[in-house]
Amino acid sequence: MSYPLKNSLLLLLFVTGLFSIATLQAENSRFTFSSEGMQLKVERVADGFAIPWGLAFLSKNKLLITERSGSIFLLNIEKRSRIKISNSPLIKHEGQGGMLDVAVPPDYKPGGWIYFTYVKDEDGEGVTVLARSKLQNKRFIEWQELLVSESATDTSYHFGSRISFDNAGHVYFGIGDRGERPNSQDLSNHAGSIIRLNLDGSVPGDNPFINRKDVLPEIWSYGHRNPQGLAFDAEFKRLWEIEHGPRGGDEINLIKKGKNYGWPVISYGKEYWGPIAVGEGTHREGMEQPLKVYIPSIAPGSLILYTGSAFPKWKGNLFAGALKLRHINRIVLNRSGKPVKEERLFESFGQRIRALAQSPEGGIYFSTDSGHIYRLRAKK
């Protein structure tokens, strides 16, 4: 064997070995890490899903999973088995649209209402819908569309949408600006807003614009670009939201009744076509400031407020899945609700983190766009 050929083979083996190691690390079903002095482990509990967009626990071991393409599965975590639930609604799966979030209210019991957001086709255009249904055996029954939003455009992006509940009988969900920036300041449509409804879909009598004929009564707040996470803090009665900015300028907002969050008049992001600020700048009187801004963008995909006891040092922290920067973002809040610390978990993981959910026993589960479901636990 000539030396050039031998060296080439050695180089090939070396590169192949590196590739195998990298592949093994990417596909590793378990790994450990530490945070705040806690020894933690992550393990994969399921895979093979097509962009698992929403996660909702129906019981300790039963996790409902939506795929953006429209399918809905029930995963039995203990048995590592899944079933596809039949009679799901007809959706419009295009671009960022499709079957989106799934959530259950705090007092959910088997056979109770399960809430969904998805994109529906209306005359060739997509609109964000809030609906609910019940699960009976392996089939959904009693579908009710609670709000077919006034948000139709022919664009295929910025639909939102995550769901959250307070403890007073209300459901909240977000809708993006649908790629039409003026929508977010136009209260005659739902786009670019956080919506608040009673659990049966009726409009609460104390919504901020209930008595204004020029405003849709379902709107709770407006001036949003593309809400990708909502989390209600029952202890302090706070509603947290995270949304995509443009090129830079992702925001965490504390959502307040009737407030204007500024998009597209104010933003911390830049235009995609050049280093030009969006709108007038970062501040304007009468428009709310974000509590936290991400520059560069992390591209958030979800948000939860941790309330469990499995990770006591994380209690009261916000967690956001990051799509672009591929990590889980942990935000520490003080008692007044101000973010005081940030930690980026799993940065070397290399996965787009889509959805987050807290299990009944306090574990944290998350999905990746590559189709995996992972569980985070304390290492014993």
C-alpha positions as CSV (number, residue, x, y, z in Angstrom):
1,M,0.0,0.0,0.0
2,S,1.4,3.4,-1.0
3,Y,1.7,6.0,1.7
4,P,-0.7,8.4,0.0
5,L,-3.4,5.7,-0.2
6,K,-2.7,4.6,3.4
7,N,-3.0,8.2,4.6
8,S,-6.2,8.7,2.7
9,L,-7.7,5.6,4.3
10,L,-6.6,6.7,7.7
11,L,-8.2,10.1,7.1
12,L,-11.4,8.4,5.9
13,L,-11.5,6.2,9.0
14,F,-10.9,9.3,11.2
15,V,-13.6,11.3,9.6
16,T,-16.0,8.4,9.6
17,G,-15.3,7.9,13.3
18,L,-16.0,11.5,14.1
19,F,-19.2,11.2,12.1
20,S,-20.2,8.1,14.0
21,I,-19.5,9.8,17.4
22,A,-21.4,12.9,16.4
23,T,-24.3,10.7,15.2
24,L,-24.3,8.7,18.4
25,Q,-24.3,11.8,20.5
26,A,-27.2,13.3,18.5
27,E,-29.2,10.1,18.8
28,N,-28.3,9.4,22.4
29,S,-31.4,8.6,24.3
30,R,-30.0,9.6,27.7
31,F,-27.6,12.1,29.1
32,T,-27.0,13.9,32.4
33,F,-26.1,17.4,33.4
34,S,-26.3,19.7,36.5
35,S,-28.1,23.0,37.3
36,E,-28.3,24.9,40.5
37,G,-26.4,22.1,42.2
38,M,-29.0,19.5,41.1
39,Q,-27.9,16.4,39.2
40,L,-30.4,15.8,36.4
41,K,-30.9,13.3,33.6
42,V,-32.7,13.5,30.3
43,E,-34.1,10.4,28.6
44,R,-36.0,9.9,25.4
45,V,-39.4,8.3,26.0
46,A,-40.8,8.3,22.4
47,D,-39.8,9.1,18.9
48,G,-41.1,9.0,15.3
49,F,-43.5,11.9,15.5
50,A,-43.8,14.5,12.7
51,I,-43.2,17.9,14.4
52,P,-44.9,17.2,17.7
53,W,-46.3,20.7,18.3
54,G,-48.4,20.4,21.5
55,L,-48.2,18.3,24.7
56,A,-50.9,17.9,27.4
57,F,-51.0,15.4,30.3
58,L,-54.4,13.7,30.8
59,S,-53.0,11.7,33.7
60,K,-49.7,10.7,35.2
61,N,-48.8,8.4,32.3
62,K,-51.0,9.6,29.5
63,L,-49.7,12.3,27.3
64,L,-51.7,13.8,24.4
65,I,-49.5,14.9,21.5
66,T,-50.5,16.9,18.4
67,E,-48.6,16.8,15.1
68,R,-48.6,19.9,13.0
69,S,-49.7,17.8,10.0
70,G,-53.0,17.0,11.8
71,S,-52.6,13.7,13.6
72,I,-53.2,13.4,17.4
73,F,-51.7,10.6,19.5
74,L,-52.1,9.4,23.1
75,L,-48.8,8.2,24.5
76,N,-48.7,5.8,27.4
77,I,-45.4,6.8,29.0
78,E,-45.2,3.8,31.3
79,K,-45.8,1.2,28.6
80,R,-44.0,3.2,25.9
81,S,-46.9,2.7,23.6
82,R,-49.1,5.1,21.5
83,I,-52.4,5.1,19.8
84,K,-53.7,7.5,17.1
85,I,-56.9,9.2,18.1
86,S,-59.6,9.2,15.4
87,N,-62.1,11.9,14.5
88,S,-59.7,14.8,14.6
89,P,-60.8,18.0,12.8
90,L,-60.0,18.9,9.2
91,I,-57.2,21.4,9.2
92,K,-55.2,23.5,6.8
93,H,-51.6,22.3,6.9
94,E,-49.4,24.8,5.1
95,G,-46.3,26.6,6.1
96,Q,-46.4,27.3,9.9
97,G,-50.1,26.3,10.0
98,G,-51.8,23.1,10.9
99,M,-52.8,21.3,14.1
100,L,-51.2,23.5,16.9
101,D,-51.6,23.4,20.6
102,V,-53.5,21.1,23.0
103,A,-54.2,21.9,26.7
104,V,-56.5,20.9,29.5
105,P,-57.8,23.1,32.3
106,P,-56.4,22.8,35.8
107,D,-59.5,20.8,37.1
108,Y,-59.4,18.3,34.1
109,K,-60.8,14.8,34.8
110,P,-61.0,11.9,32.4
111,G,-63.9,12.5,30.0
112,G,-63.6,16.3,30.4
113,W,-63.0,19.0,27.8
114,I,-59.7,19.1,26.0
115,Y,-58.8,22.4,24.2
116,F,-57.1,22.8,20.8
117,T,-55.9,25.5,18.5
118,Y,-55.5,24.8,14.8
119,V,-55.6,26.4,11.4
120,K,-58.8,26.1,9.4
121,D,-59.4,26.8,5.7
122,E,-61.8,29.6,4.9
123,D,-62.2,30.2,1.2
124,G,-58.5,29.3,0.6
125,E,-57.2,31.4,3.5
126,G,-56.0,30.2,6.9
127,V,-57.6,31.3,10.2
128,T,-56.6,30.3,13.8
129,V,-59.4,28.4,15.6
130,L,-60.0,27.6,19.3
131,A,-61.9,24.4,19.7
132,R,-62.7,21.7,22.3
133,S,-63.6,18.1,22.4
134,K,-63.8,15.1,24.6
135,L,-61.8,11.8,24.4
136,Q,-63.9,8.6,24.5
137,N,-61.8,5.5,24.2
138,K,-59.7,6.1,21.0
139,R,-62.0,8.7,19.5
140,F,-62.8,12.4,19.9
141,I,-66.4,13.3,20.4
142,E,-68.5,16.5,20.7
143,W,-66.2,18.8,18.8
144,Q,-67.1,22.5,19.4
145,E,-65.4,25.4,17.6
146,L,-65.4,28.0,20.3
147,L,-63.9,30.8,18.2
148,V,-63.1,30.9,14.5
149,S,-61.0,34.0,14.6
150,E,-61.2,37.0,12.4
151,S,-57.6,36.5,11.2
152,A,-57.8,35.3,7.6
153,T,-55.0,36.0,5.2
154,D,-53.4,34.1,2.3
155,T,-50.0,34.0,4.1
156,S,-48.9,30.7,5.6
157,Y,-47.2,32.0,8.8
158,H,-47.7,33.8,12.2
159,F,-50.8,31.8,13.3
160,G,-49.6,31.6,17.0
161,S,-50.7,29.8,19.0
162,R,-50.5,28.5,22.6
163,I,-53.3,28.0,25.2
164,S,-53.4,28.8,28.9
165,F,-56.0,28.8,31.7
166,D,-56.5,30.9,34.8
167,N,-58.2,29.5,37.9
168,A,-61.3,31.6,37.3
169,G,-62.9,29.8,34.4
170,H,-61.1,31.6,31.5
171,V,-59.1,30.3,28.6
172,Y,-56.5,32.4,26.8
173,F,-54.8,31.9,23.5
174,G,-52.6,33.9,21.1
175,I,-52.9,34.7,17.4
176,G,-50.0,36.1,15.3
177,D,-50.2,39.1,13.0
178,R,-50.5,36.7,10.0
179,G,-47.7,38.5,8.3
180,E,-49.8,41.6,7.9
181,R,-48.2,44.0,10.4
182,P,-51.0,46.6,10.6
183,N,-53.3,43.8,12.0
184,S,-51.7,44.0,15.4
185,Q,-52.9,47.6,15.9
186,D,-56.3,47.0,14.2
187,L,-58.8,45.9,16.9
188,S,-61.4,45.1,14.3
189,N,-59.6,41.7,13.7
190,H,-58.1,39.1,16.1
191,A,-54.7,38.9,14.5
192,G,-51.8,40.0,16.7
193,S,-53.8,39.6,19.9
194,I,-54.2,37.5,23.0
195,I,-57.8,36.3,23.3
196,R,-59.7,35.7,26.5
197,L,-62.9,33.6,26.7
198,N,-65.0,31.7,29.2
199,L,-64.4,28.0,29.0
200,D,-67.6,27.5,27.0
201,G,-66.4,30.1,24.4
202,S,-68.6,32.9,25.5
203,V,-67.1,36.4,26.1
204,P,-66.5,37.4,29.7
205,G,-68.3,40.4,30.8
206,D,-65.2,42.0,32.2
207,N,-63.1,41.8,29.0
208,P,-61.5,45.2,28.4
209,F,-63.3,46.1,25.2
210,I,-66.7,44.5,25.8
211,N,-68.6,47.8,25.5
212,R,-66.8,49.1,22.4
213,K,-68.5,48.5,19.1
214,D,-65.3,49.2,17.1
215,V,-63.3,46.4,18.9
216,L,-63.8,42.7,18.8
217,P,-64.9,41.8,22.4
218,E,-62.7,38.7,22.7
219,I,-59.4,40.7,22.7
220,W,-57.6,40.8,26.0
221,S,-54.3,42.5,24.8
222,Y,-52.9,43.5,21.4
223,G,-49.8,44.7,19.6
224,H,-48.3,41.2,19.4
225,R,-46.3,39.8,16.5
226,N,-46.4,36.0,16.9
227,P,-47.2,34.6,20.4
228,Q,-45.6,31.2,20.8
229,G,-46.0,30.7,24.5
230,L,-48.5,31.5,27.3
231,A,-48.2,30.5,30.9
232,F,-50.5,31.5,33.8
233,D,-49.0,31.9,37.3
234,A,-51.8,31.0,39.7
235,E,-49.9,32.2,42.8
236,F,-49.4,35.7,41.6
237,K,-52.3,35.8,39.0
238,R,-49.9,36.7,36.2
239,L,-50.2,35.8,32.5
240,W,-46.8,35.4,30.8
241,E,-46.3,35.4,27.1
242,I,-43.3,34.9,24.8
243,E,-43.3,35.9,21.1
244,H,-41.1,36.0,18.1
245,G,-39.6,39.3,17.2
246,P,-38.3,39.9,13.7
247,R,-34.5,39.8,13.2
248,G,-33.7,40.0,16.9
249,G,-36.2,41.2,19.5
250,D,-38.0,38.1,20.8
251,E,-40.0,39.2,23.8
252,I,-41.2,38.0,27.2
253,N,-44.2,40.0,28.2
254,L,-46.4,40.2,31.3
255,I,-49.8,40.4,29.8
256,K,-52.2,43.0,31.3
257,K,-55.8,43.7,30.6
258,G,-56.4,45.9,27.5
259,K,-52.7,46.8,27.0
260,N,-50.9,47.5,23.8
261,Y,-47.6,45.7,23.3
262,G,-46.4,47.9,20.5
263,W,-45.9,45.7,17.4
264,P,-45.1,46.9,14.7
265,V,-44.8,50.5,16.0
266,I,-42.1,49.6,18.5
267,S,-39.7,46.7,18.4
268,Y,-36.2,45.7,19.5
269,G,-35.7,43.8,16.2
270,K,-34.4,44.7,12.8
271,E,-35.8,44.5,9.3
272,Y,-35.0,41.3,7.5
273,W,-33.8,43.2,4.4
274,G,-31.3,45.4,6.3
275,P,-29.9,46.8,9.5
276,I,-32.8,49.1,10.0
277,A,-35.0,49.3,13.1
278,V,-38.6,48.2,12.8
279,G,-41.1,51.0,13.3
280,E,-40.3,54.1,15.4
281,G,-37.8,52.5,17.7
282,T,-38.1,50.7,21.1
283,H,-40.4,53.0,23.1
284,R,-43.6,54.9,22.7
285,E,-46.0,56.4,25.3
286,G,-49.0,54.2,25.8
287,M,-47.2,51.0,24.7
288,E,-45.9,48.3,27.0
289,Q,-42.2,47.4,27.4
290,P,-41.2,43.7,27.3
291,L,-39.7,42.3,30.6
292,K,-37.0,40.5,28.7
293,V,-35.7,40.8,25.1
294,Y,-33.6,38.3,23.2
295,I,-31.0,39.8,20.8
296,P,-30.1,37.7,18.8
297,S,-33.4,35.9,18.5
298,I,-33.7,32.4,20.1
299,A,-37.0,31.8,18.2
300,P,-39.1,30.6,21.1
301,G,-41.5,27.7,20.6
302,S,-43.3,27.4,23.9
303,L,-43.4,28.6,27.5
304,I,-44.2,27.0,30.9
305,L,-44.1,28.2,34.5
306,Y,-42.6,25.5,36.7
307,T,-44.7,24.8,39.8
308,G,-43.7,21.2,40.7
309,S,-41.6,19.8,43.5
310,A,-39.3,17.5,41.5
311,F,-36.9,20.4,40.9
312,P,-37.3,22.6,44.0
313,K,-34.7,25.1,42.9
314,W,-36.6,25.8,39.7
315,K,-40.0,26.5,41.3
316,G,-41.5,29.7,39.9
317,N,-39.1,29.8,36.9
318,L,-40.2,30.2,33.3
319,F,-38.9,27.8,30.7
320,A,-39.0,28.4,27.0
321,G,-38.1,26.1,24.2
322,A,-35.8,27.6,21.6
323,L,-36.1,26.7,17.9
324,K,-33.3,28.7,16.2
325,L,-30.7,28.6,19.0
326,R,-31.8,25.0,20.0
327,H,-31.9,24.9,23.8
328,I,-34.2,25.3,26.7
329,N,-34.2,28.8,28.2
330,R,-34.6,29.0,32.0
331,I,-35.6,32.4,33.3
332,V,-35.5,33.1,37.1
333,L,-38.1,35.7,38.3
334,N,-38.1,37.7,41.5
335,R,-41.3,38.0,43.5
336,S,-42.2,41.2,41.7
337,G,-42.0,39.3,38.4
338,K,-38.8,40.8,37.1
339,P,-36.4,38.4,35.2
340,V,-33.1,38.4,37.2
341,K,-31.2,35.4,35.7
342,E,-31.1,33.3,32.6
343,E,-29.7,29.8,32.0
344,R,-29.4,28.0,28.7
345,L,-29.8,24.3,29.0
346,F,-28.8,21.6,26.4
347,E,-27.1,24.1,24.1
348,S,-24.9,21.2,22.8
349,F,-28.0,19.1,22.2
350,G,-28.5,20.5,18.7
351,Q,-32.3,20.0,18.6
352,R,-35.1,22.5,17.9
353,I,-37.2,22.5,21.1
354,R,-40.8,22.8,20.2
355,A,-43.2,22.1,23.1
356,L,-42.8,21.9,26.9
357,A,-45.1,20.4,29.5
358,Q,-45.0,19.7,33.2
359,S,-46.2,16.3,34.3
360,P,-48.5,15.7,37.3
361,E,-45.6,14.5,39.4
362,G,-43.5,17.6,38.5
363,G,-41.3,16.2,35.7
364,I,-40.6,18.3,32.6
365,Y,-41.2,16.9,29.2
366,F,-40.3,18.4,25.8
367,S,-40.6,17.7,22.2
368,T,-38.2,18.4,19.3
369,D,-39.0,19.1,15.6
370,S,-37.0,15.9,14.8
371,G,-39.9,13.9,16.3
372,H,-38.6,13.0,19.8
373,I,-40.3,13.3,23.2
374,Y,-37.9,13.7,26.1
375,R,-38.3,13.5,29.9
376,L,-36.2,15.5,32.4
377,R,-35.8,13.9,35.9
378,A,-33.7,14.3,39.0
379,K,-30.8,11.9,39.0
380,K,-31.0,9.5,41.9
